[in-house]
Amino acid sequence: MLKFIWTIQIITAFLLIVLILLHSPKGDGIAGIGGASQLFSSQKSAEKGLNKLTGIIAGIFLFCTFLLGFGLIK
């Protein structure tokens, strides 16, 4: 079980790095990536979905960190 939690921790850490880098400081975000703006109905919906996904992955990461940090899994 410990190896499974560590695996989830590493995967979510990598996903968080990627998702945070997709956020744009200028407001373009994921819609600004070479023609990807046509994939979404609007730029705001793309950013909203990206924010929601980032929040979910961050929650999973924090939960795994809590389990590993307090030694609840052995």
Biopython code that builds the backbone (N, CA, C, O; Angstrom):
import numpy as np
from Bio.PDB.StructureBuilder import StructureBuilder

atoms = [
    (1, "MET", "N", (0.821, -1.196, 0.000)),
    (1, "MET", "CA", (0.000, 0.000, 0.000)),
    (1, "MET", "C", (0.865, 1.260, 0.000)),
    (1, "MET", "O", (0.524, 2.264, -0.625)),
    (2, "LEU", "N", (1.983, 1.187, 0.708)),
    (2, "LEU", "CA", (2.880, 2.337, 0.778)),
    (2, "LEU", "C", (3.437, 2.682, -0.601)),
    (2, "LEU", "O", (3.528, 3.856, -0.958)),
    (3, "LYS", "N", (3.807, 1.670, -1.369)),
    (3, "LYS", "CA", (4.331, 1.920, -2.715)),
    (3, "LYS", "C", (3.264, 2.531, -3.616)),
    (3, "LYS", "O", (3.570, 3.369, -4.464)),
    (4, "PHE", "N", (2.021, 2.116, -3.434)),
    (4, "PHE", "CA", (0.919, 2.675, -4.232)),
    (4, "PHE", "C", (0.734, 4.166, -3.935)),
    (4, "PHE", "O", (0.564, 4.966, -4.855)),
    (5, "ILE", "N", (0.768, 4.536, -2.656)),
    (5, "ILE", "CA", (0.613, 5.947, -2.274)),
    (5, "ILE", "C", (1.785, 6.766, -2.807)),
    (5, "ILE", "O", (1.593, 7.885, -3.284)),
    (6, "TRP", "N", (2.997, 6.217, -2.730)),
    (6, "TRP", "CA", (4.164, 6.921, -3.271)),
    (6, "TRP", "C", (4.041, 7.109, -4.785)),
    (6, "TRP", "O", (4.408, 8.155, -5.319)),
    (7, "THR", "N", (3.525, 6.095, -5.465)),
    (7, "THR", "CA", (3.341, 6.201, -6.908)),
    (7, "THR", "C", (2.340, 7.292, -7.249)),
    (7, "THR", "O", (2.573, 8.096, -8.151)),
    (8, "ILE", "N", (1.225, 7.318, -6.530)),
    (8, "ILE", "CA", (0.222, 8.372, -6.736)),
    (8, "ILE", "C", (0.828, 9.741, -6.446)),
    (8, "ILE", "O", (0.564, 10.703, -7.168)),
    (9, "GLN", "N", (1.633, 9.832, -5.402)),
    (9, "GLN", "CA", (2.287, 11.089, -5.029)),
    (9, "GLN", "C", (3.187, 11.595, -6.157)),
    (9, "GLN", "O", (3.149, 12.780, -6.490)),
    (10, "ILE", "N", (3.976, 10.730, -6.733)),
    (10, "ILE", "CA", (4.900, 11.127, -7.802)),
    (10, "ILE", "C", (4.135, 11.529, -9.062)),
    (10, "ILE", "O", (4.476, 12.522, -9.705)),
    (11, "ILE", "N", (3.111, 10.769, -9.410)),
    (11, "ILE", "CA", (2.324, 11.083, -10.606)),
    (11, "ILE", "C", (1.612, 12.421, -10.443)),
    (11, "ILE", "O", (1.613, 13.239, -11.363)),
    (12, "THR", "N", (1.007, 12.648, -9.283)),
    (12, "THR", "CA", (0.299, 13.916, -9.086)),
    (12, "THR", "C", (1.268, 15.095, -9.027)),
    (12, "THR", "O", (0.924, 16.197, -9.453)),
    (13, "ALA", "N", (2.473, 14.876, -8.504)),
    (13, "ALA", "CA", (3.474, 15.953, -8.491)),
    (13, "ALA", "C", (3.844, 16.353, -9.916)),
    (13, "ALA", "O", (3.933, 17.539, -10.234)),
    (14, "PHE", "N", (4.058, 15.354, -10.768)),
    (14, "PHE", "CA", (4.384, 15.640, -12.165)),
    (14, "PHE", "C", (3.217, 16.350, -12.861)),
    (14, "PHE", "O", (3.420, 17.323, -13.588)),
    (15, "LEU", "N", (1.998, 15.859, -12.635)),
    (15, "LEU", "CA", (0.819, 16.485, -13.250)),
    (15, "LEU", "C", (0.623, 17.920, -12.773)),
    (15, "LEU", "O", (0.223, 18.779, -13.559)),
    (16, "LEU", "N", (0.896, 18.191, -11.506)),
    (16, "LEU", "CA", (0.774, 19.554, -10.992)),
    (16, "LEU", "C", (1.756, 20.490, -11.682)),
    (16, "LEU", "O", (1.409, 21.621, -12.024)),
    (17, "ILE", "N", (2.968, 20.021, -11.883)),
    (17, "ILE", "CA", (3.966, 20.847, -12.577)),
    (17, "ILE", "C", (3.477, 21.189, -13.981)),
    (17, "ILE", "O", (3.534, 22.345, -14.399)),
    (18, "VAL", "N", (3.000, 20.189, -14.703)),
    (18, "VAL", "CA", (2.530, 20.406, -16.068)),
    (18, "VAL", "C", (1.316, 21.328, -16.096)),
    (18, "VAL", "O", (1.257, 22.254, -16.904)),
    (19, "LEU", "N", (0.356, 21.080, -15.222)),
    (19, "LEU", "CA", (-0.869, 21.890, -15.219)),
    (19, "LEU", "C", (-0.598, 23.331, -14.827)),
    (19, "LEU", "O", (-1.197, 24.245, -15.393)),
    (20, "ILE", "N", (0.287, 23.552, -13.875)),
    (20, "ILE", "CA", (0.604, 24.919, -13.473)),
    (20, "ILE", "C", (1.342, 25.649, -14.586)),
    (20, "ILE", "O", (1.136, 26.845, -14.790)),
    (21, "LEU", "N", (2.196, 24.937, -15.302)),
    (21, "LEU", "CA", (2.889, 25.574, -16.423)),
    (21, "LEU", "C", (1.946, 25.906, -17.576)),
    (21, "LEU", "O", (2.248, 26.793, -18.375)),
    (22, "LEU", "N", (0.820, 25.220, -17.678)),
    (22, "LEU", "CA", (-0.155, 25.532, -18.721)),
    (22, "LEU", "C", (-0.908, 26.826, -18.446)),
    (22, "LEU", "O", (-1.446, 27.441, -19.367)),
    (23, "HIS", "N", (-0.947, 27.240, -17.188)),
    (23, "HIS", "CA", (-1.597, 28.510, -16.872)),
    (23, "HIS", "C", (-0.741, 29.650, -17.418)),
    (23, "HIS", "O", (0.481, 29.650, -17.270)),
    (24, "SER", "N", (-1.383, 30.594, -18.035)),
    (24, "SER", "CA", (-0.645, 31.705, -18.622)),
    (24, "SER", "C", (-0.773, 32.941, -17.746)),
    (24, "SER", "O", (-1.864, 33.255, -17.269)),
    (25, "PRO", "N", (0.340, 33.646, -17.532)),
    (25, "PRO", "CA", (0.258, 34.878, -16.743)),
    (25, "PRO", "C", (-0.458, 36.002, -17.478)),
    (25, "PRO", "O", (-0.916, 36.957, -16.850)),
    (26, "LYS", "N", (-0.559, 35.903, -18.798)),
    (26, "LYS", "CA", (-1.209, 36.939, -19.589)),
    (26, "LYS", "C", (-2.691, 36.670, -19.796)),
    (26, "LYS", "O", (-3.390, 37.497, -20.381)),
    (27, "GLY", "N", (-3.179, 35.536, -19.331)),
    (27, "GLY", "CA", (-4.586, 35.221, -19.511)),
    (27, "GLY", "C", (-4.867, 34.373, -20.736)),
    (27, "GLY", "O", (-6.013, 33.986, -20.965)),
    (28, "ASP", "N", (-3.835, 34.071, -21.538)),
    (28, "ASP", "CA", (-4.046, 33.213, -22.702)),
    (28, "ASP", "C", (-4.277, 31.778, -22.267)),
    (28, "ASP", "O", (-5.193, 31.116, -22.754)),
    (29, "GLY", "N", (-3.460, 31.304, -21.363)),
    (29, "GLY", "CA", (-3.601, 29.955, -20.830)),
    (29, "GLY", "C", (-3.540, 28.881, -21.888)),
    (29, "GLY", "O", (-2.793, 28.993, -22.860)),
    (30, "ILE", "N", (-4.316, 27.855, -21.702)),
    (30, "ILE", "CA", (-4.304, 26.704, -22.593)),
    (30, "ILE", "C", (-4.844, 27.065, -23.974)),
    (30, "ILE", "O", (-4.489, 26.423, -24.962)),
    (31, "ALA", "N", (-5.681, 28.064, -24.053)),
    (31, "ALA", "CA", (-6.258, 28.452, -25.337)),
    (31, "ALA", "C", (-5.232, 29.132, -26.247)),
    (31, "ALA", "O", (-5.449, 29.231, -27.454)),
    (32, "GLY", "N", (-4.134, 29.594, -25.687)),
    (32, "GLY", "CA", (-3.130, 30.270, -26.484)),
    (32, "GLY", "C", (-2.138, 29.336, -27.156)),
    (32, "GLY", "O", (-1.279, 29.792, -27.911)),
    (33, "ILE", "N", (-2.239, 28.057, -26.901)),
    (33, "ILE", "CA", (-1.302, 27.096, -27.489)),
    (33, "ILE", "C", (-1.715, 26.844, -28.933)),
    (33, "ILE", "O", (-2.782, 26.287, -29.193)),
    (34, "GLY", "N", (-0.884, 27.247, -29.849)),
    (34, "GLY", "CA", (-1.040, 27.091, -31.284)),
    (34, "GLY", "C", (-2.354, 26.568, -31.828)),
    (34, "GLY", "O", (-2.452, 25.392, -32.178)),
    (35, "GLY", "N", (-3.345, 27.402, -31.903)),
    (35, "GLY", "CA", (-4.597, 27.031, -32.526)),
    (35, "GLY", "C", (-5.514, 26.187, -31.662)),
    (35, "GLY", "O", (-6.547, 25.709, -32.133)),
    (36, "ALA", "N", (-5.152, 26.000, -30.417)),
    (36, "ALA", "CA", (-5.981, 25.177, -29.538)),
    (36, "ALA", "C", (-7.235, 25.904, -29.093)),
    (36, "ALA", "O", (-8.118, 25.296, -28.487)),
    (37, "SER", "N", (-7.329, 27.190, -29.380)),
    (37, "SER", "CA", (-8.496, 27.942, -28.937)),
    (37, "SER", "C", (-9.773, 27.482, -29.635)),
    (37, "SER", "O", (-10.868, 27.714, -29.124)),
    (38, "GLN", "N", (-9.650, 26.831, -30.799)),
    (38, "GLN", "CA", (-10.829, 26.334, -31.492)),
    (38, "GLN", "C", (-11.385, 25.072, -30.842)),
    (38, "GLN", "O", (-12.518, 24.683, -31.123)),
    (39, "LEU", "N", (-10.610, 24.430, -29.983)),
    (39, "LEU", "CA", (-11.071, 23.213, -29.329)),
    (39, "LEU", "C", (-12.124, 23.503, -28.267)),
    (39, "LEU", "O", (-12.947, 22.643, -27.950)),
    (40, "PHE", "N", (-12.099, 24.688, -27.730)),
    (40, "PHE", "CA", (-12.993, 25.040, -26.638)),
    (40, "PHE", "C", (-13.992, 26.081, -27.108)),
    (40, "PHE", "O", (-13.726, 26.840, -28.040)),
    (41, "SER", "N", (-15.147, 26.108, -26.453)),
    (41, "SER", "CA", (-16.172, 27.062, -26.858)),
    (41, "SER", "C", (-15.728, 28.491, -26.576)),
    (41, "SER", "O", (-16.073, 29.410, -27.318)),
    (42, "SER", "N", (-14.977, 28.672, -25.522)),
    (42, "SER", "CA", (-14.424, 29.991, -25.231)),
    (42, "SER", "C", (-13.162, 29.829, -24.400)),
    (42, "SER", "O", (-12.899, 28.771, -23.829)),
    (43, "GLN", "N", (-12.404, 30.890, -24.351)),
    (43, "GLN", "CA", (-11.162, 30.872, -23.587)),
    (43, "GLN", "C", (-11.461, 30.722, -22.104)),
    (43, "GLN", "O", (-10.722, 30.052, -21.384)),
    (44, "LYS", "N", (-12.536, 31.339, -21.649)),
    (44, "LYS", "CA", (-12.870, 31.270, -20.230)),
    (44, "LYS", "C", (-13.230, 29.852, -19.808)),
    (44, "LYS", "O", (-12.881, 29.431, -18.706)),
    (45, "SER", "N", (-13.919, 29.115, -20.661)),
    (45, "SER", "CA", (-14.271, 27.738, -20.297)),
    (45, "SER", "C", (-13.029, 26.851, -20.250)),
    (45, "SER", "O", (-12.956, 25.927, -19.439)),
    (46, "ALA", "N", (-12.061, 27.126, -21.109)),
    (46, "ALA", "CA", (-10.809, 26.360, -21.080)),
    (46, "ALA", "C", (-10.063, 26.626, -19.782)),
    (46, "ALA", "O", (-9.564, 25.693, -19.152)),
    (47, "GLU", "N", (-9.980, 27.881, -19.377)),
    (47, "GLU", "CA", (-9.304, 28.234, -18.131)),
    (47, "GLU", "C", (-10.053, 27.687, -16.926)),
    (47, "GLU", "O", (-9.437, 27.243, -15.958)),
    (48, "LYS", "N", (-11.368, 27.717, -16.982)),
    (48, "LYS", "CA", (-12.175, 27.208, -15.877)),
    (48, "LYS", "C", (-11.944, 25.709, -15.692)),
    (48, "LYS", "O", (-11.787, 25.234, -14.567)),
    (49, "GLY", "N", (-11.925, 24.973, -16.795)),
    (49, "GLY", "CA", (-11.655, 23.535, -16.733)),
    (49, "GLY", "C", (-10.256, 23.240, -16.249)),
    (49, "GLY", "O", (-10.054, 22.309, -15.469)),
    (50, "LEU", "N", (-9.285, 24.019, -16.698)),
    (50, "LEU", "CA", (-7.901, 23.839, -16.266)),
    (50, "LEU", "C", (-7.755, 24.128, -14.775)),
    (50, "LEU", "O", (-7.038, 23.416, -14.071)),
    (51, "ASN", "N", (-8.428, 25.163, -14.295)),
    (51, "ASN", "CA", (-8.386, 25.486, -12.870)),
    (51, "ASN", "C", (-9.013, 24.378, -12.029)),
    (51, "ASN", "O", (-8.494, 24.029, -10.969)),
    (52, "LYS", "N", (-10.124, 23.829, -12.501)),
    (52, "LYS", "CA", (-10.798, 22.762, -11.769)),
    (52, "LYS", "C", (-9.925, 21.508, -11.709)),
    (52, "LYS", "O", (-9.796, 20.886, -10.655)),
    (53, "LEU", "N", (-9.329, 21.144, -12.840)),
    (53, "LEU", "CA", (-8.460, 19.974, -12.885)),
    (53, "LEU", "C", (-7.234, 20.147, -11.997)),
    (53, "LEU", "O", (-6.818, 19.209, -11.317)),
    (54, "THR", "N", (-6.656, 21.347, -12.002)),
    (54, "THR", "CA", (-5.501, 21.637, -11.152)),
    (54, "THR", "C", (-5.879, 21.512, -9.681)),
    (54, "THR", "O", (-5.107, 20.982, -8.883)),
    (55, "GLY", "N", (-7.049, 21.993, -9.326)),
    (55, "GLY", "CA", (-7.510, 21.893, -7.941)),
    (55, "GLY", "C", (-7.716, 20.458, -7.497)),
    (55, "GLY", "O", (-7.365, 20.101, -6.373)),
    (56, "ILE", "N", (-8.280, 19.631, -8.368)),
    (56, "ILE", "CA", (-8.505, 18.221, -8.029)),
    (56, "ILE", "C", (-7.174, 17.500, -7.840)),
    (56, "ILE", "O", (-7.000, 16.757, -6.874)),
    (57, "ILE", "N", (-6.239, 17.717, -8.755)),
    (57, "ILE", "CA", (-4.927, 17.074, -8.653)),
    (57, "ILE", "C", (-4.186, 17.566, -7.404)),
    (57, "ILE", "O", (-3.514, 16.782, -6.734)),
    (58, "ALA", "N", (-4.307, 18.854, -7.093)),
    (58, "ALA", "CA", (-3.665, 19.391, -5.886)),
    (58, "ALA", "C", (-4.265, 18.774, -4.632)),
    (58, "ALA", "O", (-3.543, 18.506, -3.672)),
    (59, "GLY", "N", (-5.570, 18.545, -4.626)),
    (59, "GLY", "CA", (-6.216, 17.908, -3.483)),
    (59, "GLY", "C", (-5.727, 16.487, -3.279)),
    (59, "GLY", "O", (-5.470, 16.074, -2.148)),
    (60, "ILE", "N", (-5.595, 15.731, -4.372)),
    (60, "ILE", "CA", (-5.078, 14.360, -4.281)),
    (60, "ILE", "C", (-3.639, 14.368, -3.771)),
    (60, "ILE", "O", (-3.261, 13.539, -2.943)),
    (61, "PHE", "N", (-2.842, 15.308, -4.271)),
    (61, "PHE", "CA", (-1.453, 15.430, -3.837)),
    (61, "PHE", "C", (-1.372, 15.731, -2.342)),
    (61, "PHE", "O", (-0.573, 15.125, -1.628)),
    (62, "LEU", "N", (-2.193, 16.663, -1.867)),
    (62, "LEU", "CA", (-2.183, 17.015, -0.447)),
    (62, "LEU", "C", (-2.653, 15.855, 0.428)),
    (62, "LEU", "O", (-2.116, 15.640, 1.515)),
    (63, "PHE", "N", (-3.648, 15.110, -0.040)),
    (63, "PHE", "CA", (-4.129, 13.960, 0.713)),
    (63, "PHE", "C", (-3.035, 12.897, 0.845)),
    (63, "PHE", "O", (-2.835, 12.341, 1.924)),
    (64, "CYS", "N", (-2.337, 12.622, -0.244)),
    (64, "CYS", "CA", (-1.238, 11.652, -0.199)),
    (64, "CYS", "C", (-0.109, 12.149, 0.700)),
    (64, "CYS", "O", (0.495, 11.368, 1.435)),
    (65, "THR", "N", (0.173, 13.444, 0.639)),
    (65, "THR", "CA", (1.207, 14.029, 1.494)),
    (65, "THR", "C", (0.834, 13.868, 2.961)),
    (65, "THR", "O", (1.685, 13.551, 3.792)),
    (66, "PHE", "N", (-0.437, 14.087, 3.276)),
    (66, "PHE", "CA", (-0.913, 13.917, 4.647)),
    (66, "PHE", "C", (-0.744, 12.470, 5.110)),
    (66, "PHE", "O", (-0.262, 12.219, 6.215)),
    (67, "LEU", "N", (-1.141, 11.523, 4.263)),
    (67, "LEU", "CA", (-1.013, 10.120, 4.625)),
    (67, "LEU", "C", (0.436, 9.712, 4.841)),
    (67, "LEU", "O", (0.751, 9.004, 5.797)),
    (68, "LEU", "N", (1.307, 10.155, 3.960)),
    (68, "LEU", "CA", (2.722, 9.795, 4.069)),
    (68, "LEU", "C", (3.416, 10.539, 5.199)),
    (68, "LEU", "O", (4.264, 9.973, 5.889)),
    (69, "GLY", "N", (3.062, 11.798, 5.390)),
    (69, "GLY", "CA", (3.718, 12.627, 6.391)),
    (69, "GLY", "C", (3.435, 12.210, 7.824)),
    (69, "GLY", "O", (4.320, 12.261, 8.678)),
    (70, "PHE", "N", (2.227, 11.806, 8.080)),
    (70, "PHE", "CA", (1.859, 11.410, 9.428)),
    (70, "PHE", "C", (2.007, 9.906, 9.655)),
    (70, "PHE", "O", (1.669, 9.407, 10.729)),
    (71, "GLY", "N", (2.499, 9.198, 8.675)),
    (71, "GLY", "CA", (2.761, 7.773, 8.818)),
    (71, "GLY", "C", (1.509, 6.941, 9.013)),
    (71, "GLY", "O", (1.539, 5.937, 9.725)),
    (72, "LEU", "N", (0.420, 7.337, 8.397)),
    (72, "LEU", "CA", (-0.825, 6.604, 8.541)),
    (72, "LEU", "C", (-0.841, 5.328, 7.725)),
    (72, "LEU", "O", (-1.652, 4.436, 7.977)),
    (73, "ILE", "N", (0.052, 5.234, 6.745)),
    (73, "ILE", "CA", (0.159, 4.040, 5.906)),
    (73, "ILE", "C", (1.500, 3.385, 6.206)),
    (73, "ILE", "O", (2.543, 4.039, 6.175)),
    (74, "LYS", "N", (1.463, 2.087, 6.497)),
    (74, "LYS", "CA", (2.731, 1.378, 6.793)),
    (74, "LYS", "C", (2.835, 0.136, 5.965)),
    (74, "LYS", "O", (3.821, -0.594, 6.067)),
]
sb = StructureBuilder()
sb.init_structure("model")
sb.init_model(0)
sb.init_chain("A")
sb.init_seg("    ")
for serial, (resi, resn, name, xyz) in enumerate(atoms, 1):
    if name == "N":
        sb.init_residue(resn, " ", resi, " ")
    sb.init_atom(name, np.array(xyz, "f"), 0.0, 1.0, " ", f" {name:<3s}", serial, name[0])
structure = sb.get_structure()
